[in-house]
Amino acid sequence: MLSLQLRAFDHPLAVLCLGAHCDDIEIGCGATLARWAREYPNAHFTWAIFSGDSMRKTESRAACAQLLPRPGTCDMRLFEFRESYFPSQVEQIKDAFEELKTALRPDVILTHRLEDRHQDHKLIAELTWNTFRSHVILEYEIPKYEGDLGHPNVFIPLDTEELGQKIRCLADCFPSQRSRTWFTDDTFRALARLRGIECGAPSGFAEAFYGRKLCL
């Protein structure tokens, strides 16, 4: 398998993470973010979360601090759109995307997958591609009831500590989700194990993404 690296930038790496809900970023790419924070110590991360009440936002802040503990590493942009009703708020959410586009210059954007069947996730993915036209966009995946996992083509191999950091973060920082039958350590470990098999990761674990455009 061909292995590529993010190129050396003449400025600190800037990563924009987009999540419809308060745990999406952590589930989809939490271990990758923890890895990049170590590999690129001057990197800056912006998390844009489009829904969530005060308790859920507190959970997200705790998760960000646990995954990216270096002060000043992460800037959180928290919006208050109505969860599960994003298609009916598309104009206002598009305005929020335009604000992000004006304010930020990300090198890499992590967002939801276009084929995700959750209506909120799908809209965020569509607006990502509609708004950001000259960026590296990687779409992360979230396991859930709909069974809409696909065939990713970009993999980030993880060591066991990076995966463990992600799983501990989800368990520690999101008590509001513990009653959900799928929100368990073995769910997140199992998906990482499957993706690790698919890319031949030395540790056996990986996070996977969908990269639709790539110039070599």
Steps between C-alpha positions, in 0.01 A plus 500: 500500500634846407572709808479880478580772751368850549759725340717742693312830515663841526248571776351297786258232381138623523225238535125571490278233655127511426244311706123510495480389865720525804664156483532457122853632462632290787334182366600557140857623532598544864807278482619663178479843664696380802765357267528816290525713813813302592645481149445871430555672836423846358176389334178685572159333500158660464197296604169622359205325663157586367262386775493418870361622830718643775576159653603350166720799422671460837568138406656609172726751671619229739564264209698761310716567805564128545592428137688826439642593840750765388356846583395703198488197272125504437239767432139387542217652296167393651173554316145436622308351209219260580628142511336260250344791307797629304340474151233749607771745615724473198510874423614592851752215514638607162550849644701345784717320245563826318611657828748216550625534143566873551667459838717192445766371263514127573749267335291190577127469566349200680126463452213255478467252215276592206325161508424520873126434542455727801342813358710736713826326410417495132420872486827593671689287246318659206563853625866420559550421132275788395695754706865390495628454144880504533568288805591147600170354621487166680164355599487295821260219586270439797359154588128502574165324459458589131788271401632743239873427525674488163838435343746771610811574298716700745633345820683639802678212679487538876715371780323346796550810717337728243199271475488467877508877539198533268301229677578640846397846380163375377437307822613779732361808328156397372291371793184613318558228238572202725141374485522452124549132422758564229709755693745248646874444501470181298306678222779752445775243542333256259470755220861609549605133488314442175656808338838396632466164324402673176810720493746258655568724799795369707297527821189358336301821552416805285248775438365523147385785278362568155727718287321587177764725341877465519779649291836321489 
